[in-house]
Each structure stands twice: as C-alpha cells, then as structure tokens.
Amino acid sequence: MNATRHPTHGEENMNQTVQKEIQNEQSGADIVISALLANGINSMFALPGGQLDHLFDAVQRTNGKFTLTRTRHEQSAAYMAFGAARSTGQPSVFSVVPGPGIMNAMGALATAWAVNAPVMSLCGQIPSDVIGLGRGYLHEIPDQLATLRTLVKHAERIETSVAAPQMVNDALVAMQSGRPGPVHLEMSPDIMEEKVAHVPCSAAHLGTPVCADGDTIQDAIDILAQSERPLIHVGGGATGAAAEVNELARVIEAPVSAFRSGRGIVDDDDYHAQVFPAGRRLWKDADVVFAIGTRLHEPQLYWGTDKGLKIIRLDIDPKEFGRYEPPTVALYGDARTTLQSLLVGLRSALRAPRASREEELTRLKTDLRAEIAANIEPQMSYLQAIRDVLPRDGIFCDEITQIGFASWFGLPIHRLRGHINCGLQGTLGYGFATALGVKVANPETPVVSISGDGGFLFTATELATAVEYGINLVTIVFNDNRYGNVYRQQKEWFDERFIASDLHNPDFVAFARSFGANAEYVENPDQLRGALERGFAASGPTIIEAKQMRDLPTPWQYIIEPPVRGPHAVDGQGGTI
C-alpha cells in the first residue's frame, strides 16, 4: 500500500502559480480581440469559415463585450464595415476567410480607399508552415499579402500570438495617420489557436496632428486677405474641420462648394453652402480658390484653370500637390490644426469685416435650384419627398443610380456625414449593404438608402441579415428594369445598339416579404412620403419599390459641364469665350 504524499509548502505555491498561469492563458485570437477592445473597437462584421473558427470562439467567450454581425456574403461584411466607418469616422472591422473570401471583399476595400474610410480587414490564412508552398490548401492563393498591399495602406501577417497587440496597434496607427484608409491583417488558424501566458494590450498612440509650415500659412493669409471673390472647395478631408471651415467662410465671405464627400460640412441652409454646379458658376469669376481636404479633380479637370486663378491647397497628403499643376500655395498638414492657425493670422490681416454676399449667394442658390427642378424631373420631386420626411439629423445613403446622381446636387444636406457615397470608385451595388452598416453604427438615427433595381440585387440577400438583427433601415428601390446609365450611353453614343442593359427583375415587394421584411409599392413622390413615414416607424427593415420612368433626363448635365476658364472656356450658350 502506497502512502499518500502531501505536497510541500513550496510545491503548493508552485501548483497555484501553474494553475493561475493556465487560467490566464490566452489564444492568439483572444489577444487580437483584446487588442481591438483596448482601442475602443467592440464589434465587427463577419462571415464564418474554417480559418476563422478560433476567432469566432474568442468573440463568443467575451460574453457580449465584443459583438459580431454575421452577414450572408463577404462583400456585404466589408461594405457594412465601410458604412459604419464612413458614417462615424471611426475604425470599423470586418473578418472573412482568405482567398476567395478576401477577394470577394476587394470591391469594398477599393471603395474605402477611394473615400479614405478607416476600415480594417481581419482575415484568415492557411496554416503558417505551408504559406507560399503552393500545395493547394483550402482557400490558398498566391501571395495574398502582396495582392492586398496594392490596395490598402498597410497589410501584414500576425505570425505569433505575442506580436498581436503591437501589430493591431500598428495597423490602427497606419489607418488613421495622415490620409486615413483601409488596412489589412491576416492570421493563420494555428496562430489563432496558439496559447500563451497573458499578453497585455493597450491603446495605440496616434501622435500629434501636423500643422502646416508657418511661412506657407502666412503666404495663404496674404492671398486670402487681398482676395475679392474667394471660393472655398471642400472634400472629405475637411470633415474634421467643419467648425473651422464655417468660420473661414464667414471671415472672408466665401461660398463653400462641395462635390460628394464634402457635403454637409456647411449646412445647406447656410447661404455660404453651394452645390457642385453652383461651384462652377462661382469658379468662373473667383480670384482665389482655397481647396481643403479634396483632390480638386473635377473642378480642375472640367472647369479649367488660368493664370488669373490662384489656388491654395490644404491636404494631409503631400502627394496631392503634384497631381495637376502645382498650386500657388501648398499647405501640408491637418485641416483642423492648420485652419486654426490660419484663422488667427487672417483675422489680424483683415482691416475690416468683409461685405456680406448673402444676397448674391442666396439668389444663386434659388435660381439654380429652380433651373435644376425644371430640368431634372421626376428625380428632384422624389428627392424632395425624401428630404421632407428624413429628419435633419438623418443619414442618406446613395447608390450608382439616376436618383443617386441627382442627389449629389439636388438633395440638401444638413449634417456632417449626412450623405454617404462611394466617391470616385462608382461601386455599383455597394449601397444596400453599406447602408445596413450605417444603421448598425447609428441605431438611433433615421437612415434611408436608395438603390436602382440593378444595384440592389448585388447584396439584396442581406435582407436576411437585416431581418435577423432587426436593422430598421428604410430602402427605396427605383425600378426601371434596366441599367439606366448604360442604356442612355448605348442610345446616345452607339446608335441605339442596345445590349445587356435591360433587366428581368423579381417582384421586389414579394421578394422582400419572403424574408420577413416590411414592403410596399409606390408610384409617385406623394405616395413615397407616406411610405417613408411608415418605414421609419416600423420595426425591422422596410423595402419600398418605386416606379421609375424609363427615360429620365440626364443629371450629368450638371456634373460634367464645359470649362469656364482657360483656353477651352465656353460661355453660357456653348460658345468659346
């Protein structure tokens, strides 16, 4: 008979230590989630798969501290993250499997790149010891990191559990420093599973915003102080400096024009705020243009420049100053910090308050809106119906469709990030899934999404997601049974040789109801008002199918207009000046 051996006091302490270490063990996936939580990120959009099993389990074991919205397609997960980031300005995360999963998400990443949205791709990988060997593992593609690096600001692989906190922080710093943009992290399942002792996580340090050089700020002040007809043009890079832009507009009595991403920086009820086609009319006689946080692509490309126009550019990305002819003054720095410094000097430089341009600018807004309303119907009536019902603090999500194009200049916007768009990418089909992400990130804010019949069907199956999670998004599907823009181009440019532009669609009301969503059909803007009111009051998602004329007047006549400066400038009648 063997006697029972009792551990010594030292052995007891050792066993307690071992037990404590075991309890404090974390997997690589645990550490990644902890690193996100340390940075204030507590949710993601995702689609499960074999290489993500440990990550999903790590989310589940947070007991609700970190939440997950599961989608029905990888592109939707990425677009929903894009919508959340675009509408809040804060980092948003999506997670998909490698190979075909991340490839399905590339359209959304391209859109995030186009509009500088802080989106993180958190992607799986094949087992770490076989990466690059080409053995044909599930979801393997050649050099996934190299592919992602062509598009995002930062792409790295987490190769050890203990490295995860720093790599998450490095990605978040890259995402939000300078020009914001998407980033990518990937992790093999064996590294997600790898157990290590507790690894502390802390928030990333983003550093101090860069202010433009004092001498160049003074150069800008000198020009602005002497200007007689200044024009401010803003893009998405000015969003964080809305108060400063508004103050600058008042100090120098300058109208503020915007194309897409800059809408809402100045409330459209303010006489200084001018839509894009109004900007062209002001561009003609401006003596200086102050471009803030914008590529200034469309104005320079379409409206023309000449030696009589001074251009001041403020941008966080110095590469932007070389895209066209160098500006008169190039201000490299953070928009808010730089404008604060500039305003101090500008107030001192101005000897007297500027005369108000309220009458002139109000008349321009009134006359242009009447002209657009007369030429762009029924788009303008539908947009007015939306504006009448959508609260001032509501969010409008557009799409690559005829109503969407018209909204760029035809829908008044009253709040920052109140008009969600896909910028230069023109990503057909992005709208519905993006708007779901907007609503998830802004649950108390009314959100309306518009789509054409073609674009909506790209991600329409996310109705299942919307119903499952009770996402109270109101979506209007304008149905003309065709790709309207393609049809117009074939009609006007290709002698009516139509191909692949007509569409066979489902009954969208019946389609939506089959998922359990609210749905109804409207035939005119007046009916749309009532449907929108019911949609906002409902629980869960609402689809409104709207009848649309098949041959709408083109909104492009107010987007791509002939130059008003330079050697090719034309007068209002189309003749050369």
C-alpha positions in Angstrom: 0.0 0.0 0.0 1.4 3.3 -1.0 1.2 6.1 1.4 -0.4 9.3 0.3 2.2 12.0 -0.3 1.2 15.5 0.6 2.9 18.4 -1.3 5.3 20.6 0.5 4.5 24.3 1.1 6.8 25.2 -1.8 5.1 22.7 -4.1 1.7 24.1 -3.2 2.8 27.6 -4.2 4.2 26.3 -7.4 1.0 24.4 -8.3 -1.1 27.5 -7.5 1.2 29.5 -9.8 0.8 27.0 -12.6 -3.0 26.9 -12.2 -3.1 30.7 -12.3 -1.0 30.8 -15.4 -3.3 28.2 -17.0 -6.3 30.3 -16.1 -4.6 33.4 -17.6 -3.6 31.7 -20.8 -4.9 33.3 -24.0 -5.1 32.2 -27.6 -3.8 34.3 -30.4 -7.4 35.0 -31.3 -8.1 36.1 -27.7 -5.3 38.5 -27.9 -6.4 40.1 -31.2 -9.9 40.7 -29.8 -8.4 42.1 -26.6 -6.2 44.4 -28.6 -9.3 45.7 -30.5 -11.2 46.2 -27.3 -8.2 48.1 -25.8 -8.6 50.5 -28.8 -12.4 51.1 -28.2 -13.4 48.7 -31.0 -16.1 46.3 -29.7 -17.7 44.9 -32.8 -17.2 43.6 -36.3 -19.0 42.3 -39.4 -18.0 38.8 -40.4 -18.8 35.6 -42.2 -17.6 32.4 -40.5 -15.3 29.8 -42.1 -12.8 27.2 -41.2 -9.8 29.5 -40.9 -11.8 31.8 -38.5 -13.1 29.2 -36.1 -10.8 30.3 -33.2 -11.5 34.0 -33.8 -15.3 33.4 -33.7 -14.8 31.4 -30.5 -12.8 34.2 -29.0 -15.6 36.6 -29.7 -18.2 34.3 -28.1 -16.1 34.0 -25.0 -16.1 37.7 -24.4 -19.7 37.3 -23.1 -21.0 40.2 -25.1 -18.1 42.6 -24.6 -17.4 42.2 -28.3 -20.2 41.7 -30.7 -20.4 40.3 -34.2 -22.9 40.9 -37.0 -22.9 37.9 -39.3 -23.6 38.6 -43.0 -24.5 36.3 -45.9 -21.7 37.3 -48.2 -18.1 38.5 -47.8 -18.6 41.6 -49.8 -21.5 42.6 -47.6 -19.4 42.2 -44.4 -16.8 44.5 -45.9 -19.4 47.0 -47.2 -21.2 47.1 -43.8 -17.8 47.9 -42.1 -17.3 50.6 -44.7 -20.7 52.1 -44.0 -20.0 52.1 -40.2 -16.6 53.8 -40.7 -17.9 56.2 -43.3 -20.8 57.4 -41.2 -18.9 57.7 -37.9 -15.3 58.5 -38.9 -14.2 55.7 -36.5 -12.4 52.5 -37.3 -14.6 49.5 -38.3 -13.6 45.9 -38.7 -14.7 43.0 -40.9 -13.5 39.5 -40.9 -13.5 36.9 -43.7 -11.7 33.8 -44.8 -8.6 34.0 -47.0 -8.5 33.5 -50.8 -12.0 33.8 -52.3 -13.3 35.4 -49.1 -11.0 38.4 -49.1 -11.2 38.6 -52.9 -15.0 38.9 -52.6 -14.4 41.9 -50.2 -12.0 43.7 -52.5 -14.7 46.0 -54.0 -15.5 47.3 -50.6 -11.8 47.8 -49.8 -11.4 49.7 -53.1 -14.3 51.9 -52.1 -12.8 52.5 -48.6 -9.5 53.5 -50.3 -11.4 55.9 -52.7 -13.0 57.8 -49.8 -10.3 57.4 -47.1 -12.5 55.3 -44.8 -10.9 53.7 -41.7 -11.7 50.0 -42.4 -9.8 47.1 -41.1 -9.8 43.7 -42.9 -9.1 41.0 -40.3 -8.6 37.9 -42.5 -7.7 34.3 -42.0 -4.9 32.4 -43.7 -3.8 28.8 -44.5 -1.6 27.1 -41.9 1.5 29.2 -41.2 4.0 26.4 -42.1 2.8 26.0 -45.6 2.2 29.6 -46.7 3.9 30.1 -50.1 4.5 26.4 -50.8 1.6 26.1 -53.3 0.3 22.8 -52.0 -3.3 23.6 -52.7 -4.7 24.2 -49.2 -8.3 25.3 -48.8 -8.6 29.0 -49.9 -5.0 29.3 -50.8 -4.0 32.0 -53.3 -0.5 33.1 -54.4 0.9 35.8 -52.1 -2.2 37.1 -50.6 -0.3 39.9 -48.7 1.2 41.2 -51.9 -2.2 41.4 -53.5 -3.6 43.4 -50.6 -0.7 45.7 -50.5 -1.6 47.0 -53.9 -4.7 48.5 -52.5 -4.6 49.2 -48.7 -2.4 51.5 -46.7 -0.9 48.7 -44.5 -1.0 44.9 -44.8 0.8 42.5 -42.5 0.6 38.9 -41.2 0.4 38.2 -37.4 3.0 35.4 -37.1 3.0 34.9 -33.3 0.4 35.4 -30.6 2.6 37.7 -28.6 3.1 40.0 -31.5 -0.7 40.6 -32.0 -1.2 43.7 -29.8 1.6 45.7 -31.4 0.5 44.6 -34.9 -3.1 45.6 -34.3 -1.9 48.9 -32.9 0.5 49.5 -35.8 -2.4 48.8 -38.3 -4.7 51.2 -36.4 -2.0 53.9 -36.5 -1.4 53.4 -40.2 -5.2 53.5 -40.8 -5.7 56.8 -39.0 -2.4 58.7 -39.6 -2.1 61.1 -42.5 -4.7 60.3 -45.1 -7.0 57.7 -43.5 -7.6 54.5 -45.3 -8.2 50.7 -45.1 -5.7 48.3 -43.6 -5.4 44.5 -43.6 -4.2 42.0 -41.0 -4.2 38.2 -41.6 -3.6 35.3 -39.2 -3.3 31.6 -39.7 -5.5 29.3 -37.7 -2.6 27.7 -35.9 -1.5 31.2 -34.7 -5.1 32.0 -33.7 -5.1 28.7 -31.6 -1.6 29.2 -30.1 -1.8 29.5 -26.3 0.5 31.9 -24.4 0.5 33.5 -21.0 -1.5 36.7 -20.6 -0.3 39.4 -23.0 -1.2 43.0 -22.0 -3.0 45.2 -24.6 -3.1 49.0 -24.7 -4.5 51.6 -27.0 -2.5 52.8 -30.0 -0.9 56.3 -29.8 -1.8 58.3 -32.9 0.6 61.2 -32.4 0.1 64.9 -32.7 -1.7 66.4 -35.8 0.6 68.0 -38.2 0.2 71.8 -38.7 1.4 73.4 -42.0 4.6 75.4 -42.0 4.2 78.9 -40.6 5.7 80.6 -43.7 3.3 78.8 -46.1 0.4 79.7 -43.8 1.4 83.3 -44.0 1.5 83.1 -47.8 -2.0 81.8 -47.8 -3.1 84.6 -45.4 -1.6 87.2 -47.6 -3.5 85.9 -50.7 -6.8 85.5 -48.8 -6.6 88.9 -47.2 -6.3 90.6 -50.6 -8.9 88.5 -52.4 -12.1 90.0 -53.6 -14.0 86.9 -54.8 -12.7 83.9 -52.9 -14.2 80.4 -53.3 -13.7 77.5 -50.8 -14.0 74.0 -52.2 -14.1 71.1 -49.6 -13.8 67.4 -49.7 -13.9 64.6 -47.2 -10.6 65.6 -45.7 -12.3 68.7 -44.3 -14.8 66.8 -42.3 -12.8 67.0 -39.1 -12.5 70.8 -39.5 -16.2 71.7 -40.1 -16.2 74.4 -37.4 -13.1 76.0 -38.9 -14.4 75.8 -42.5 -17.6 77.6 -41.4 -15.6 80.2 -39.6 -13.3 80.8 -42.6 -16.3 81.2 -44.9 -17.8 83.9 -42.6 -14.5 85.7 -42.1 -13.7 86.1 -45.8 -17.3 85.9 -47.0 -16.5 83.0 -49.3 -19.0 80.5 -50.7 -18.2 76.8 -50.0 -18.7 74.3 -52.7 -18.5 70.6 -52.5 -18.9 67.6 -54.8 -19.8 64.5 -52.9 -17.7 63.8 -49.8 -17.7 67.4 -48.6 -21.5 67.8 -48.5 -22.8 68.7 -45.0 -19.6 70.4 -43.8 -21.6 73.6 -44.2 -25.3 73.2 -43.6 -27.1 73.6 -47.0 -29.4 76.1 -45.2 -26.4 78.4 -44.8 -26.1 80.8 -47.8 -22.4 80.1 -48.0 -23.1 76.4 -48.8 -23.2 75.8 -52.6 -23.7 72.6 -54.5 -21.3 71.4 -57.2 -22.9 73.1 -60.3 -23.1 76.4 -58.3 -19.3 76.0 -57.6 -18.7 76.1 -61.4 -20.6 79.3 -61.8 -18.5 80.8 -58.9 -15.3 79.3 -60.2 -15.5 81.5 -63.4 -15.0 84.8 -61.6 -13.1 83.6 -58.5 -9.7 85.2 -57.9 -8.6 82.5 -55.4 -9.8 79.0 -54.7 -9.0 77.5 -51.3 -9.2 73.7 -51.7 -9.4 71.9 -48.3 -9.1 68.2 -48.0 -10.1 67.5 -51.6 -8.3 66.1 -54.7 -9.9 69.0 -56.6 -10.0 66.6 -59.5 -13.4 67.5 -61.1 -13.0 71.3 -60.9 -9.6 71.4 -62.4 -10.5 68.7 -65.0 -13.9 70.1 -66.0 -13.9 73.8 -65.2 -10.4 74.8 -66.3 -7.7 77.0 -64.8 -5.8 80.0 -65.9 -3.1 82.4 -64.7 -5.7 84.7 -63.2 -6.8 82.0 -60.7 -4.7 81.5 -57.5 -5.2 78.1 -55.9 -4.4 77.3 -52.3 -4.5 73.7 -51.3 -4.6 72.2 -47.8 -4.1 68.5 -47.6 -2.6 65.9 -45.3 -1.1 64.0 -48.2 1.7 66.0 -49.9 1.5 63.7 -53.0 -1.8 65.5 -53.9 0.1 68.7 -54.7 1.7 67.2 -57.7 -1.4 65.6 -59.4 -2.0 68.7 -61.5 -0.1 72.0 -61.9 1.5 72.9 -58.6 -0.9 75.2 -56.5 0.0 78.8 -55.7 0.4 77.7 -52.1 0.6 74.2 -50.8 -0.3 73.7 -47.2 0.8 70.3 -45.9 -1.0 69.5 -42.7 -4.0 68.5 -40.7 -7.0 70.6 -41.8 -8.3 71.5 -38.4 -5.0 72.4 -36.8 -3.8 74.3 -39.9 -7.0 76.3 -40.3 -7.0 77.2 -36.6 -3.6 78.7 -37.0 -4.5 80.4 -40.3 -7.7 82.0 -38.9 -5.7 83.6 -36.1 -3.4 85.4 -38.6 -6.2 86.1 -41.1 -8.3 88.0 -38.6 -5.4 90.2 -37.8 -4.6 90.7 -41.5 -8.2 91.9 -42.4 -8.6 95.5 -41.7 -12.4 95.5 -41.7 -15.2 92.9 -41.9 -16.0 91.8 -45.5 -19.2 92.9 -47.1 -21.9 90.2 -46.9 -22.5 88.2 -50.1 -25.7 86.8 -48.7 -28.0 88.4 -51.3 -25.8 87.3 -54.2 -25.3 83.7 -52.9 -28.9 83.2 -51.9 -30.0 84.3 -55.4 -27.6 81.9 -57.0 -28.9 79.0 -54.8 -32.5 79.9 -55.6 -32.1 80.4 -59.3 -30.0 77.2 -59.8 -32.4 75.1 -57.8 -35.3 76.3 -59.9 -33.4 75.6 -63.0 -32.5 72.1 -61.9 -36.0 71.4 -60.8 -37.3 72.3 -64.2 -34.8 70.1 -66.0 -34.3 67.0 -63.7 -37.7 65.5 -63.1 -39.0 63.4 -61.6 -35.7 62.9 -59.8 -36.0 66.2 -57.9 -39.5 65.6 -56.8 -38.5 62.2 -55.4 -35.5 63.7 -53.6 -37.8 66.5 -52.2 -40.1 63.8 -50.8 -37.2 62.1 -49.1 -35.9 65.4 -47.7 -39.4 66.2 -46.4 -39.6 63.0 -44.3 -36.0 62.3 -43.4 -35.1 64.3 -40.3 -32.4 66.9 -40.5 -30.1 64.7 -38.5 -30.9 61.6 -40.7 -28.5 60.0 -43.0 -29.0 59.5 -46.7 -27.1 56.7 -48.5 -26.9 56.9 -52.2 -26.1 54.4 -55.0 -25.0 54.4 -58.6 -28.4 55.1 -60.0 -30.2 58.1 -61.6 -31.7 59.4 -58.4 -28.3 58.9 -56.7 -26.5 61.0 -59.3 -29.1 63.8 -58.9 -28.7 63.7 -55.1 -25.1 64.9 -55.4 -26.5 68.4 -56.2 -30.3 68.0 -55.6 -30.7 66.9 -52.0 -30.0 69.4 -49.3 -27.7 68.0 -46.5 -27.8 69.5 -43.0 -25.3 67.4 -41.0 -21.8 66.1 -41.2 -21.6 62.6 -42.8 -25.2 63.0 -43.7 -24.7 61.9 -47.3 -22.9 58.5 -47.7 -21.4 57.8 -51.1 -18.7 55.7 -52.8 -16.7 58.6 -54.2 -14.6 58.1 -57.3 -14.9 54.4 -57.2 -18.5 54.4 -58.5 -19.1 51.0 -57.0 -22.4 49.8 -58.4 -24.2 47.6 -55.8 -22.4 49.0 -52.8 -25.4 50.9 -51.4 -27.7 48.5 -49.6 -25.1 46.6 -47.6 -23.3 49.9 -46.9 -26.5 51.4 -45.6 -27.0 48.4 -43.3 -23.6 49.1 -41.7 -24.5 52.8 -41.4 -27.7 51.9 -39.5 -25.9 49.4 -37.2 -23.4 52.0 -36.3 -26.1 54.7 -35.8 -29.0 52.8 -34.4 -30.9 55.8 -33.1 -30.6 57.8 -36.3 -33.1 57.5 -39.2 -31.3 56.2 -42.3 -32.6 55.9 -45.8 -31.0 54.0 -48.6 -31.7 54.4 -52.3 -30.9 51.8 -55.0 -31.7 51.1 -58.6 -33.1 47.7 -59.4 -29.7 46.6 -60.9 -27.5 47.7 -57.9 -29.9 46.5 -55.2 -29.7 42.9 -56.3 -25.9 42.8 -55.8 -26.5 42.4 -52.0 -30.3 42.1 -51.7 -30.0 38.7 -49.8 -28.7 40.7 -46.9 -32.4 41.3 -46.2 -32.0 38.0 -44.2 -29.3 39.8 -42.1 -31.5 42.9 -41.7 -34.5 40.9 -40.5 -32.4 38.6 -38.2 -30.8 41.5 -36.4 -33.8 43.9 -36.6 -31.9 46.5 -38.6 -34.5 49.3 -39.1 -33.2 50.6 -42.4 -35.6 52.1 -45.0 -34.6 51.3 -48.6 -36.1 52.7 -51.8 -35.6 50.6 -54.9 -36.2 52.7 -58.0 -37.2 50.1 -60.6 -37.0 50.8 -64.4 -36.0 47.3 -65.3 -32.7 48.4 -66.8 -29.2 49.7 -66.1 -30.3 53.2 -66.9 -26.9 54.8 -67.4 -25.7 52.0 -69.7 -29.0 52.3 -71.7 -28.5 56.1 -72.1 -25.0 55.7 -73.3 -25.9 53.0 -75.8 -28.8 55.2 -77.0 -26.7 58.4 -77.4 -23.2 57.0 -78.2 -23.8 53.8 -80.0 -26.8 54.5 -82.3 -29.3 52.6 -80.1 -27.4 49.3 -80.4 -28.7 48.0 -77.0 -27.0 45.1 -75.3 -27.2 43.8 -71.8 -28.9 47.0 -70.5 -32.5 45.7 -70.0 -33.2 43.6 -66.9 -35.6 40.9 -65.8 -36.4 41.6 -62.1 -38.4 40.0 -59.3 -41.4 41.5 -57.7 -39.4 43.4 -55.1 -42.3 43.7 -52.7 -42.9 40.0 -52.7 -39.2 39.4 -52.6 -38.7 41.5 -49.5 -41.8 40.0 -47.8 -40.4 36.5 -48.4 -37.6 37.4 -46.0 -40.0 38.8 -43.4 -39.2 42.5 -44.2 -41.8 45.2 -44.5 -42.5 46.2 -48.1 -44.8 48.3 -50.2 -45.0 49.8 -53.7 -45.4 53.5 -54.7 -46.0 55.2 -58.0 -45.2 58.8 -57.2 -43.4 61.2 -54.8 -46.5 61.8 -52.7 -47.0 58.1 -52.1 -43.3 57.9 -51.2 -43.7 60.4 -48.4 -46.3 58.2 -46.6 -44.3 55.0 -47.2 -41.2 56.6 -45.7 -43.1 57.7 -42.6 -44.4 54.1 -42.2 -40.9 52.7 -42.8 -39.3 54.9 -40.1 -42.0 54.0 -37.6 -41.7 50.2 -38.3 -39.6 47.6 -36.6 -37.1 45.9 -38.8 -36.2 46.7 -42.4 -38.5 48.2 -45.0 -38.3 48.0 -48.8 -40.2 50.5 -50.9 -40.3 49.7 -54.6 -40.8 52.9 -56.5 -42.0 53.1 -60.1 -39.5 54.9 -62.3 -39.7 56.3 -65.8 -37.5 54.5 -68.2 -36.1 57.6 -70.0 -35.2 60.1 -67.3 -33.5 63.4 -68.1 -29.7 63.1 -67.5 -28.3 64.5 -64.3 -24.9 64.6 -65.9 -25.5 67.9 -67.5 -24.9 69.4 -64.0 -22.0 67.2 -63.1 -19.8 67.3 -66.2 -20.1 70.8 -67.5 -17.8 72.6 -70.0 -14.9 74.7 -68.8 -15.4 78.3 -67.7 -11.6 79.2 -67.6 -8.6 78.5 -69.7 -8.2 78.2 -73.5 -11.3 76.0 -73.9 -13.7 78.0 -71.8 -17.2 78.4 -73.1 -20.0 80.9 -72.4 -23.4 80.0 -71.2 -24.5 79.4 -74.7 -21.8 76.9 -75.5 -19.6 79.3 -77.4 -15.9 79.8 -76.8 -15.1 82.8 -74.6 
